[in-house]
Amino acid sequence: METNLYSTTPAAYASEKVWVKMTHCSVSILNEDYEEIIRHPRLYGTGLESMKWTPYLNLIAKKPKSLKQTIFYQELPDPWKDFIKEQVKPRPAIELLADFMKQEENLERAT
């Protein structure tokens, strides 16, 4: 949108047309039926990006080694990184993180 990027959801809307609803404080991505897919805080500036990782976490959990290749992993608080590293099978830990993130978009509060 304009000069900034806002995420939608993985795969579900790839190559689909979406609508964008912009207000002074938010940007909503809508499907063709004008139903909200995801909402972001509006970014003011140029070349900024708002990425909502919650919809992607269950997809990442299916291939847990891919988590370390994401920017999201770099932003994870150390307790989550440590917890995921300690797991023999990290998939349930990533799914748990996804559940917390669904309840609380703020990563610090989810932690």
N, CA, C and O atoms as CSV, one atom per row, in Angstrom:
chain,resi,resn,atom,element,x,y,z
A,1,MET,N,N,0.854,-1.167,0.000
A,1,MET,CA,C,0.000,0.000,0.000
A,1,MET,C,C,0.894,1.222,0.000
A,1,MET,O,O,1.750,1.380,0.870
A,2,GLU,N,N,0.694,2.066,-0.961
A,2,GLU,CA,C,1.533,3.241,-1.145
A,2,GLU,C,C,2.995,2.799,-1.179
A,2,GLU,O,O,3.376,2.071,-2.096
A,3,THR,N,N,3.810,3.198,-0.242
A,3,THR,CA,C,5.229,2.825,-0.275
A,3,THR,C,C,5.592,1.804,0.797
A,3,THR,O,O,6.773,1.518,0.997
A,4,ASN,N,N,4.600,1.250,1.490
A,4,ASN,CA,C,4.857,0.296,2.570
A,4,ASN,C,C,4.231,-1.055,2.259
A,4,ASN,O,O,3.332,-1.158,1.424
A,5,LEU,N,N,4.714,-2.089,2.940
A,5,LEU,CA,C,4.222,-3.451,2.743
A,5,LEU,C,C,3.485,-3.934,3.985
A,5,LEU,O,O,3.916,-3.699,5.114
A,6,TYR,N,N,2.354,-4.618,3.753
A,6,TYR,CA,C,1.556,-5.200,4.829
A,6,TYR,C,C,1.274,-6.656,4.467
A,6,TYR,O,O,0.892,-6.947,3.334
A,7,SER,N,N,1.454,-7.564,5.406
A,7,SER,CA,C,1.243,-8.986,5.129
A,7,SER,C,C,-0.240,-9.339,5.092
A,7,SER,O,O,-1.073,-8.638,5.666
A,8,THR,N,N,-0.556,-10.437,4.407
A,8,THR,CA,C,-1.916,-10.994,4.461
A,8,THR,C,C,-1.817,-12.292,5.241
A,8,THR,O,O,-1.490,-12.262,6.427
A,9,THR,N,N,-2.083,-13.415,4.626
A,9,THR,CA,C,-1.934,-14.711,5.289
A,9,THR,C,C,-1.260,-15.663,4.312
A,9,THR,O,O,-1.314,-15.433,3.104
A,10,PRO,N,N,-0.633,-16.718,4.796
A,10,PRO,CA,C,0.082,-17.606,3.897
A,10,PRO,C,C,-0.850,-18.364,2.957
A,10,PRO,O,O,-1.906,-18.853,3.359
A,11,ALA,N,N,-0.450,-18.445,1.743
A,11,ALA,CA,C,-1.072,-19.268,0.709
A,11,ALA,C,C,-2.544,-18.986,0.420
A,11,ALA,O,O,-2.944,-18.977,-0.744
A,12,ALA,N,N,-3.341,-18.762,1.428
A,12,ALA,CA,C,-4.780,-18.624,1.235
A,12,ALA,C,C,-5.138,-17.544,0.220
A,12,ALA,O,O,-6.117,-17.685,-0.513
A,13,TYR,N,N,-4.362,-16.478,0.169
A,13,TYR,CA,C,-4.697,-15.376,-0.728
A,13,TYR,C,C,-3.601,-15.096,-1.752
A,13,TYR,O,O,-3.555,-14.016,-2.340
A,14,ALA,N,N,-2.723,-16.072,-1.962
A,14,ALA,CA,C,-1.683,-15.919,-2.975
A,14,ALA,C,C,-2.346,-15.754,-4.337
A,14,ALA,O,O,-3.241,-16.520,-4.694
A,15,SER,N,N,-1.921,-14.784,-5.073
A,15,SER,CA,C,-2.427,-14.486,-6.423
A,15,SER,C,C,-3.891,-14.067,-6.447
A,15,SER,O,O,-4.497,-14.018,-7.518
A,16,GLU,N,N,-4.465,-13.766,-5.300
A,16,GLU,CA,C,-5.854,-13.302,-5.235
A,16,GLU,C,C,-5.878,-11.790,-5.124
A,16,GLU,O,O,-4.952,-11.177,-4.593
A,17,LYS,N,N,-6.937,-11.203,-5.625
A,17,LYS,CA,C,-7.120,-9.779,-5.442
A,17,LYS,C,C,-7.687,-9.546,-4.050
A,17,LYS,O,O,-8.579,-10.261,-3.595
A,18,VAL,N,N,-7.158,-8.547,-3.395
A,18,VAL,CA,C,-7.653,-8.171,-2.073
A,18,VAL,C,C,-7.954,-6.680,-2.077
A,18,VAL,O,O,-7.463,-5.933,-2.924
A,19,TRP,N,N,-8.754,-6.268,-1.133
A,19,TRP,CA,C,-9.080,-4.865,-0.936
A,19,TRP,C,C,-8.287,-4.364,0.251
A,19,TRP,O,O,-7.929,-5.131,1.145
A,20,VAL,N,N,-8.016,-3.072,0.253
A,20,VAL,CA,C,-7.320,-2.457,1.371
A,20,VAL,C,C,-8.190,-1.339,1.918
A,20,VAL,O,O,-8.629,-0.454,1.184
A,21,LYS,N,N,-8.431,-1.395,3.216
A,21,LYS,CA,C,-9.180,-0.339,3.899
A,21,LYS,C,C,-8.186,0.386,4.805
A,21,LYS,O,O,-7.587,-0.214,5.698
A,22,MET,N,N,-8.026,1.671,4.563
A,22,MET,CA,C,-7.056,2.442,5.320
A,22,MET,C,C,-7.761,3.524,6.131
A,22,MET,O,O,-8.599,4.264,5.615
A,23,THR,N,N,-7.406,3.599,7.400
A,23,THR,CA,C,-7.883,4.688,8.251
A,23,THR,C,C,-6.659,5.440,8.761
A,23,THR,O,O,-5.531,5.126,8.380
A,24,HIS,N,N,-6.873,6.403,9.598
A,24,HIS,CA,C,-5.749,7.180,10.123
A,24,HIS,C,C,-4.810,6.345,10.986
A,24,HIS,O,O,-3.640,6.695,11.138
A,25,CYS,N,N,-5.309,5.233,11.560
A,25,CYS,CA,C,-4.469,4.456,12.467
A,25,CYS,C,C,-4.306,2.986,12.085
A,25,CYS,O,O,-3.530,2.272,12.720
A,26,SER,N,N,-5.025,2.520,11.056
A,26,SER,CA,C,-4.915,1.103,10.716
A,26,SER,C,C,-5.039,0.866,9.214
A,26,SER,O,O,-5.546,1.700,8.465
A,27,VAL,N,N,-4.561,-0.292,8.811
A,27,VAL,CA,C,-4.710,-0.774,7.444
A,27,VAL,C,C,-5.278,-2.181,7.558
A,27,VAL,O,O,-4.678,-3.052,8.188
A,28,SER,N,N,-6.436,-2.399,6.948
A,28,SER,CA,C,-7.062,-3.721,6.962
A,28,SER,C,C,-7.002,-4.305,5.565
A,28,SER,O,O,-7.253,-3.614,4.577
A,29,ILE,N,N,-6.669,-5.583,5.490
A,29,ILE,CA,C,-6.681,-6.313,4.233
A,29,ILE,C,C,-7.991,-7.082,4.208
A,29,ILE,O,O,-8.289,-7.838,5.132
A,30,LEU,N,N,-8.778,-6.892,3.149
A,30,LEU,CA,C,-10.100,-7.506,3.028
A,30,LEU,C,C,-10.123,-8.475,1.860
A,30,LEU,O,O,-9.422,-8.273,0.868
A,31,ASN,N,N,-10.933,-9.533,1.972
A,31,ASN,CA,C,-11.101,-10.443,0.846
A,31,ASN,C,C,-12.098,-9.843,-0.149
A,31,ASN,O,O,-12.569,-8.722,0.047
A,32,GLU,N,N,-12.417,-10.573,-1.200
A,32,GLU,CA,C,-13.315,-10.049,-2.236
A,32,GLU,C,C,-14.722,-9.777,-1.727
A,32,GLU,O,O,-15.468,-9.014,-2.341
A,33,ASP,N,N,-15.094,-10.402,-0.599
A,33,ASP,CA,C,-16.408,-10.165,0.015
A,33,ASP,C,C,-16.331,-9.063,1.073
A,33,ASP,O,O,-17.267,-8.878,1.851
A,34,TYR,N,N,-15.226,-8.342,1.097
A,34,TYR,CA,C,-14.997,-7.233,2.025
A,34,TYR,C,C,-14.920,-7.686,3.487
A,34,TYR,O,O,-15.191,-6.904,4.399
A,35,GLU,N,N,-14.553,-8.940,3.700
A,35,GLU,CA,C,-14.352,-9.441,5.056
A,35,GLU,C,C,-12.883,-9.251,5.431
A,35,GLU,O,O,-11.983,-9.514,4.633
A,36,GLU,N,N,-12.666,-8.796,6.646
A,36,GLU,CA,C,-11.300,-8.536,7.074
A,36,GLU,C,C,-10.496,-9.826,7.209
A,36,GLU,O,O,-10.921,-10.777,7.865
A,37,ILE,N,N,-9.337,-9.837,6.579
A,37,ILE,CA,C,-8.406,-10.957,6.687
A,37,ILE,C,C,-7.452,-10.703,7.852
A,37,ILE,O,O,-7.215,-11.567,8.696
A,38,ILE,N,N,-6.917,-9.484,7.863
A,38,ILE,CA,C,-5.951,-9.117,8.896
A,38,ILE,C,C,-5.891,-7.594,8.998
A,38,ILE,O,O,-6.149,-6.882,8.028
A,39,ARG,N,N,-5.546,-7.111,10.192
A,39,ARG,CA,C,-5.437,-5.665,10.417
A,39,ARG,C,C,-4.037,-5.348,10.943
A,39,ARG,O,O,-3.483,-6.073,11.770
A,40,HIS,N,N,-3.490,-4.259,10.445
A,40,HIS,CA,C,-2.170,-3.784,10.848
A,40,HIS,C,C,-2.281,-2.351,11.359
A,40,HIS,O,O,-3.179,-1.612,10.954
A,41,PRO,N,N,-1.376,-1.961,12.240
A,41,PRO,CA,C,-1.292,-0.534,12.542
A,41,PRO,C,C,-0.761,0.177,11.291
A,41,PRO,O,O,0.112,-0.350,10.602
A,42,ARG,N,N,-1.274,1.345,11.006
A,42,ARG,CA,C,-0.825,2.064,9.817
A,42,ARG,C,C,0.609,2.551,10.013
A,42,ARG,O,O,0.965,3.091,11.060
A,43,LEU,N,N,1.413,2.346,8.986
A,43,LEU,CA,C,2.802,2.783,9.013
A,43,LEU,C,C,2.932,4.129,8.328
A,43,LEU,O,O,2.423,4.330,7.226
A,44,TYR,N,N,3.601,5.023,8.973
A,44,TYR,CA,C,3.872,6.328,8.379
A,44,TYR,C,C,5.364,6.392,8.096
A,44,TYR,O,O,6.181,6.281,9.009
A,45,GLY,N,N,5.708,6.566,6.858
A,45,GLY,CA,C,7.096,6.591,6.422
A,45,GLY,C,C,7.180,5.937,5.055
A,45,GLY,O,O,6.158,5.695,4.413
A,46,THR,N,N,8.377,5.657,4.616
A,46,THR,CA,C,8.603,5.067,3.300
A,46,THR,C,C,9.423,3.791,3.443
A,46,THR,O,O,10.398,3.750,4.194
A,47,GLY,N,N,9.021,2.750,2.720
A,47,GLY,CA,C,9.771,1.501,2.714
A,47,GLY,C,C,9.649,0.705,3.996
A,47,GLY,O,O,10.533,-0.093,4.307
A,48,LEU,N,N,8.575,0.899,4.749
A,48,LEU,CA,C,8.369,0.168,6.000
A,48,LEU,C,C,7.569,-1.102,5.734
A,48,LEU,O,O,6.912,-1.226,4.700
A,49,GLU,N,N,7.628,-2.039,6.668
A,49,GLU,CA,C,6.919,-3.301,6.507
A,49,GLU,C,C,6.267,-3.714,7.814
A,49,GLU,O,O,6.882,-3.646,8.878
A,50,SER,N,N,5.003,-4.148,7.720
A,50,SER,CA,C,4.298,-4.693,8.874
A,50,SER,C,C,4.004,-6.162,8.575
A,50,SER,O,O,3.276,-6.493,7.640
A,51,MET,N,N,4.585,-7.021,9.388
A,51,MET,CA,C,4.443,-8.455,9.177
A,51,MET,C,C,3.764,-9.060,10.389
A,51,MET,O,O,4.284,-8.975,11.502
A,52,LYS,N,N,2.611,-9.669,10.183
A,52,LYS,CA,C,1.915,-10.394,11.246
A,52,LYS,C,C,2.290,-11.864,11.082
A,52,LYS,O,O,1.892,-12.511,10.113
A,53,TRP,N,N,3.053,-12.379,12.028
A,53,TRP,CA,C,3.574,-13.745,11.920
A,53,TRP,C,C,2.591,-14.804,12.384
A,53,TRP,O,O,2.744,-15.974,12.032
A,54,THR,N,N,1.602,-14.433,13.152
A,54,THR,CA,C,0.690,-15.423,13.725
A,54,THR,C,C,0.109,-16.374,12.682
A,54,THR,O,O,0.128,-17.583,12.913
A,55,PRO,N,N,-0.409,-15.899,11.545
A,55,PRO,CA,C,-0.968,-16.840,10.570
A,55,PRO,C,C,0.066,-17.796,9.977
A,55,PRO,O,O,-0.294,-18.851,9.454
A,56,TYR,N,N,1.337,-17.436,10.056
A,56,TYR,CA,C,2.390,-18.247,9.453
A,56,TYR,C,C,2.951,-19.304,10.392
A,56,TYR,O,O,3.585,-20.254,9.932
A,57,LEU,N,N,2.735,-19.164,11.701
A,57,LEU,CA,C,3.398,-20.040,12.657
A,57,LEU,C,C,2.993,-21.507,12.521
A,57,LEU,O,O,3.848,-22.384,12.638
A,58,ASN,N,N,1.725,-21.794,12.279
A,58,ASN,CA,C,1.325,-23.193,12.114
A,58,ASN,C,C,1.933,-23.788,10.851
A,58,ASN,O,O,2.253,-24.976,10.810
A,59,LEU,N,N,2.090,-22.969,9.830
A,59,LEU,CA,C,2.751,-23.425,8.611
A,59,LEU,C,C,4.230,-23.688,8.888
A,59,LEU,O,O,4.778,-24.692,8.433
A,60,ILE,N,N,4.870,-22.801,9.624
A,60,ILE,CA,C,6.280,-22.980,9.998
A,60,ILE,C,C,6.440,-24.219,10.877
A,60,ILE,O,O,7.443,-24.924,10.766
A,61,ALA,N,N,5.472,-24.493,11.745
A,61,ALA,CA,C,5.552,-25.661,12.638
A,61,ALA,C,C,5.638,-26.964,11.855
A,61,ALA,O,O,6.213,-27.938,12.340
A,62,LYS,N,N,5.077,-26.995,10.658
A,62,LYS,CA,C,5.144,-28.214,9.833
A,62,LYS,C,C,6.562,-28.483,9.346
A,62,LYS,O,O,6.927,-29.627,9.074
A,63,LYS,N,N,7.362,-27.420,9.237
A,63,LYS,CA,C,8.773,-27.539,8.867
A,63,LYS,C,C,9.572,-26.701,9.862
A,63,LYS,O,O,10.042,-25.614,9.527
A,64,PRO,N,N,9.725,-27.209,11.092
A,64,PRO,CA,C,10.282,-26.408,12.180
A,64,PRO,C,C,11.684,-25.857,11.921
A,64,PRO,O,O,12.037,-24.812,12.468
A,65,LYS,N,N,12.476,-26.524,11.114
A,65,LYS,CA,C,13.821,-26.012,10.840
A,65,LYS,C,C,13.773,-24.693,10.085
A,65,LYS,O,O,14.736,-23.927,10.111
A,66,SER,N,N,12.657,-24.423,9.411
A,66,SER,CA,C,12.534,-23.168,8.660
A,66,SER,C,C,12.407,-21.956,9.579
A,66,SER,O,O,12.654,-20.829,9.148
A,67,LEU,N,N,12.026,-22.168,10.832
A,67,LEU,CA,C,11.843,-21.052,11.762
A,67,LEU,C,C,13.109,-20.216,11.890
A,67,LEU,O,O,13.045,-18.987,11.900
A,68,LYS,N,N,14.253,-20.876,11.986
A,68,LYS,CA,C,15.515,-20.155,12.181
A,68,LYS,C,C,15.898,-19.304,10.970
A,68,LYS,O,O,16.789,-18.460,11.068
A,69,GLN,N,N,15.239,-19.515,9.839
A,69,GLN,CA,C,15.533,-18.747,8.633
A,69,GLN,C,C,14.653,-17.502,8.505
A,69,GLN,O,O,14.751,-16.774,7.517
A,70,THR,N,N,13.801,-17.255,9.491
A,70,THR,CA,C,12.872,-16.132,9.405
A,70,THR,C,C,13.357,-14.948,10.235
A,70,THR,O,O,14.108,-15.103,11.198
A,71,ILE,N,N,12.913,-13.779,9.840
A,71,ILE,CA,C,13.179,-12.571,10.625
A,71,ILE,C,C,12.476,-12.691,11.975
A,71,ILE,O,O,12.971,-12.198,12.989
A,72,PHE,N,N,11.326,-13.345,11.977
A,72,PHE,CA,C,10.568,-13.537,13.209
A,72,PHE,C,C,11.426,-14.202,14.280
A,72,PHE,O,O,11.385,-13.804,15.444
A,73,TYR,N,N,12.203,-15.215,13.893
A,73,TYR,CA,C,13.053,-15.922,14.858
A,73,TYR,C,C,14.061,-14.959,15.491
A,73,TYR,O,O,14.326,-15.026,16.691
A,74,GLN,N,N,14.616,-14.071,14.676
A,74,GLN,CA,C,15.587,-13.105,15.192
A,74,GLN,C,C,14.938,-12.167,16.212
A,74,GLN,O,O,15.603,-11.689,17.131
A,75,GLU,N,N,13.634,-11.907,16.048
A,75,GLU,CA,C,12.908,-11.009,16.943
A,75,GLU,C,C,12.367,-11.717,18.187
A,75,GLU,O,O,11.926,-11.062,19.131
A,76,LEU,N,N,12.400,-13.041,18.190
A,76,LEU,CA,C,11.868,-13.784,19.338
A,76,LEU,C,C,12.657,-13.474,20.608
A,76,LEU,O,O,13.885,-13.406,20.577
A,77,PRO,N,N,11.961,-13.290,21.709
A,77,PRO,CA,C,12.669,-13.128,22.991
A,77,PRO,C,C,13.455,-14.403,23.316
A,77,PRO,O,O,13.058,-15.503,22.931
A,78,ASP,N,N,14.555,-14.242,24.017
A,78,ASP,CA,C,15.422,-15.377,24.346
A,78,ASP,C,C,14.695,-16.535,25.030
A,78,ASP,O,O,15.016,-17.687,24.735
A,79,PRO,N,N,13.736,-16.294,25.926
A,79,PRO,CA,C,13.050,-17.451,26.539
A,79,PRO,C,C,12.392,-18.359,25.494
A,79,PRO,O,O,12.417,-19.581,25.637
A,80,TRP,N,N,11.802,-17.771,24.444
A,80,TRP,CA,C,11.188,-18.603,23.404
A,80,TRP,C,C,12.246,-19.327,22.578
A,80,TRP,O,O,12.094,-20.509,22.268
A,81,LYS,N,N,13.310,-18.625,22.224
A,81,LYS,CA,C,14.395,-19.268,21.466
A,81,LYS,C,C,14.946,-20.449,22.258
A,81,LYS,O,O,15.120,-21.541,21.717
A,82,ASP,N,N,15.220,-20.224,23.543
A,82,ASP,CA,C,15.765,-21.284,24.396
A,82,ASP,C,C,14.796,-22.451,24.504
A,82,ASP,O,O,15.198,-23.610,24.403
A,83,PHE,N,N,13.527,-22.146,24.707
A,83,PHE,CA,C,12.507,-23.190,24.841
A,83,PHE,C,C,12.423,-24.044,23.570
A,83,PHE,O,O,12.370,-25.272,23.641
A,84,ILE,N,N,12.413,-23.394,22.432
A,84,ILE,CA,C,12.322,-24.131,21.159
A,84,ILE,C,C,13.579,-24.955,20.919
A,84,ILE,O,O,13.488,-26.094,20.462
A,85,LYS,N,N,14.758,-24.398,21.221
A,85,LYS,CA,C,16.024,-25.122,21.032
A,85,LYS,C,C,16.096,-26.364,21.911
A,85,LYS,O,O,16.668,-27.377,21.508
A,86,GLU,N,N,15.519,-26.294,23.112
A,86,GLU,CA,C,15.586,-27.405,24.064
A,86,GLU,C,C,14.740,-28.600,23.644
A,86,GLU,O,O,14.949,-29.709,24.135
A,87,GLN,N,N,13.795,-28.387,22.749
A,87,GLN,CA,C,12.866,-29.442,22.385
A,87,GLN,C,C,13.493,-30.425,21.398
A,87,GLN,O,O,14.125,-30.023,20.421
A,88,VAL,N,N,13.309,-31.714,21.666
A,88,VAL,CA,C,13.764,-32.739,20.721
A,88,VAL,C,C,12.965,-32.598,19.424
A,88,VAL,O,O,13.517,-32.683,18.327
A,89,LYS,N,N,11.668,-32.381,19.570
A,89,LYS,CA,C,10.786,-32.129,18.430
A,89,LYS,C,C,10.191,-30.741,18.641
A,89,LYS,O,O,9.305,-30.576,19.480
A,90,PRO,N,N,10.662,-29.735,17.894
A,90,PRO,CA,C,10.225,-28.361,18.151
A,90,PRO,C,C,8.818,-28.020,17.663
A,90,PRO,O,O,8.286,-26.963,18.003
A,91,ARG,N,N,8.219,-28.892,16.881
A,91,ARG,CA,C,6.893,-28.575,16.326
A,91,ARG,C,C,5.868,-28.204,17.404
A,91,ARG,O,O,5.214,-27.170,17.272
A,92,PRO,N,N,5.702,-29.004,18.464
A,92,PRO,CA,C,4.720,-28.623,19.497
A,92,PRO,C,C,5.041,-27.279,20.161
A,92,PRO,O,O,4.128,-26.540,20.527
A,93,ALA,N,N,6.328,-26.961,20.317
A,93,ALA,CA,C,6.707,-25.682,20.921
A,93,ALA,C,C,6.300,-24.524,20.013
A,93,ALA,O,O,5.825,-23.495,20.493
A,94,ILE,N,N,6.485,-24.688,18.710
A,94,ILE,CA,C,6.100,-23.638,17.764
A,94,ILE,C,C,4.578,-23.516,17.711
A,94,ILE,O,O,4.050,-22.409,17.602
A,95,GLU,N,N,3.874,-24.639,17.787
A,95,GLU,CA,C,2.405,-24.603,17.824
A,95,GLU,C,C,1.917,-23.905,19.096
A,95,GLU,O,O,0.931,-23.168,19.063
A,96,LEU,N,N,2.608,-24.137,20.212
A,96,LEU,CA,C,2.266,-23.463,21.468
A,96,LEU,C,C,2.468,-21.951,21.324
A,96,LEU,O,O,1.630,-21.163,21.763
A,97,LEU,N,N,3.575,-21.555,20.711
A,97,LEU,CA,C,3.821,-20.139,20.451
A,97,LEU,C,C,2.717,-19.565,19.570
A,97,LEU,O,O,2.253,-18.449,19.807
A,98,ALA,N,N,2.294,-20.318,18.557
A,98,ALA,CA,C,1.205,-19.872,17.679
A,98,ALA,C,C,-0.079,-19.663,18.474
A,98,ALA,O,O,-0.795,-18.687,18.251
A,99,ASP,N,N,-0.374,-20.574,19.400
A,99,ASP,CA,C,-1.576,-20.434,20.230
A,99,ASP,C,C,-1.505,-19.177,21.098
A,99,ASP,O,O,-2.478,-18.431,21.206
A,100,PHE,N,N,-0.339,-18.951,21.718
A,100,PHE,CA,C,-0.169,-17.742,22.531
A,100,PHE,C,C,-0.313,-16.490,21.679
A,100,PHE,O,O,-0.924,-15.511,22.108
A,101,MET,N,N,0.248,-16.517,20.471
A,101,MET,CA,C,0.201,-15.348,19.595
A,101,MET,C,C,-1.215,-15.087,19.083
A,101,MET,O,O,-1.572,-13.938,18.826
A,102,LYS,N,N,-2.022,-16.133,18.932
A,102,LYS,CA,C,-3.420,-15.930,18.527
A,102,LYS,C,C,-4.188,-15.188,19.621
A,102,LYS,O,O,-5.054,-14.359,19.343
A,103,GLN,N,N,-3.853,-15.503,20.856
A,103,GLN,CA,C,-4.533,-14.867,21.990
A,103,GLN,C,C,-3.999,-13.469,22.250
A,103,GLN,O,O,-4.733,-12.587,22.698
A,104,GLU,N,N,-2.733,-13.273,21.970
A,104,GLU,CA,C,-2.073,-12.008,22.314
A,104,GLU,C,C,-1.074,-11.656,21.221
A,104,GLU,O,O,0.021,-12.217,21.186
A,105,GLU,N,N,-1.436,-10.730,20.323
A,105,GLU,CA,C,-0.577,-10.354,19.201
A,105,GLU,C,C,0.773,-9.793,19.660
A,105,GLU,O,O,1.760,-9.903,18.932
A,106,ASN,N,N,0.829,-9.208,20.827
A,106,ASN,CA,C,2.052,-8.608,21.335
A,106,ASN,C,C,2.991,-9.715,21.798
A,106,ASN,O,O,2.654,-10.480,22.702
A,107,LEU,N,N,4.148,-9.802,21.191
A,107,LEU,CA,C,5.098,-10.884,21.491
A,107,LEU,C,C,5.587,-10.837,22.933
A,107,LEU,O,O,5.787,-11.886,23.546
A,108,GLU,N,N,5.780,-9.657,23.479
A,108,GLU,CA,C,6.224,-9.553,24.873
A,108,GLU,C,C,5.161,-10.085,25.822
A,108,GLU,O,O,5.482,-10.801,26.771
A,109,ARG,N,N,3.905,-9.747,25.581
A,109,ARG,CA,C,2.829,-10.249,26.446
A,109,ARG,C,C,2.621,-11.741,26.237
A,109,ARG,O,O,2.286,-12.454,27.183
A,110,ALA,N,N,2.816,-12.228,25.008
A,110,ALA,CA,C,2.695,-13.664,24.743
A,110,ALA,C,C,3.785,-14.427,25.491
A,110,ALA,O,O,3.566,-15.550,25.944
A,111,THR,N,N,4.952,-13.815,25.617
A,111,THR,CA,C,6.058,-14.441,26.344
A,111,THR,C,C,5.720,-14.538,27.826
A,111,THR,O,O,6.525,-15.037,28.612
